[in-house]
């Protein structure tokens, strides 16, 4: 379930705990959410956090 989101987290070079931090929730909450079908609102919220976190990592590596 929610394999697309898990793949996007990996592709962004993030860990689930980092995405949870960006969302302001605990890692266990995110893991529980990912066990079931997400509402469109939660899915969009998670994907936005992944995008934000992935961009942050890219900009950090650009400054090296």
C-alpha positions in Angstrom: 0.0 0.0 0.0 1.2 3.5 -0.8 4.2 2.1 -2.6 4.4 5.2 -4.8 4.9 7.4 -1.8 7.6 5.1 -0.4 9.4 5.1 -3.7 9.3 8.9 -3.9 10.7 9.1 -0.4 13.6 6.9 -1.5 14.1 8.8 -4.8 14.3 12.1 -2.9 17.1 10.6 -0.7 15.0 11.0 2.4 14.0 8.7 5.3 10.5 8.3 6.6 11.4 10.0 9.9 12.6 13.1 7.9 9.3 13.3 6.0 7.5 12.9 9.3 9.6 15.8 10.8 8.7 18.0 7.8 5.0 17.2 8.4 5.3 17.9 12.1 4.2 14.4 13.1 5.9 11.4 14.6 7.5 8.7 12.5 5.1 6.1 13.8 2.2 8.2 12.8 3.5 8.4 9.2 4.2 4.7 9.1 0.6 4.0 10.3 -0.8 6.4 7.7 1.1 4.5 5.0 -0.4 1.2 5.9 -3.8 2.2 4.6 -5.3 4.1 1.6 -4.6 7.8 2.1 -7.2 10.5 1.6 -6.3 12.9 -1.3 -5.5 15.6 1.2 -3.0 13.5 3.3 -1.4 12.2 0.1 -0.8 15.7 -1.3 0.5 16.9 2.1 3.0 14.0 2.2 4.1 14.5 -1.4 4.6 18.2 -0.8 6.8 17.4 2.2 8.8 15.0 0.2 9.3 17.6 -2.6 10.3 20.2 0.0 12.7 17.9 1.8 14.3 16.6 -1.5 14.9 20.2 -2.7 16.5 21.0 0.6 19.0 18.1 0.1 19.7 19.2 -3.4 20.5 22.8 -2.4 22.8 21.6 0.4 24.8 19.4 -2.1 24.9 22.3 -4.6 26.7 24.5 -2.0 29.5 22.1 -1.5 
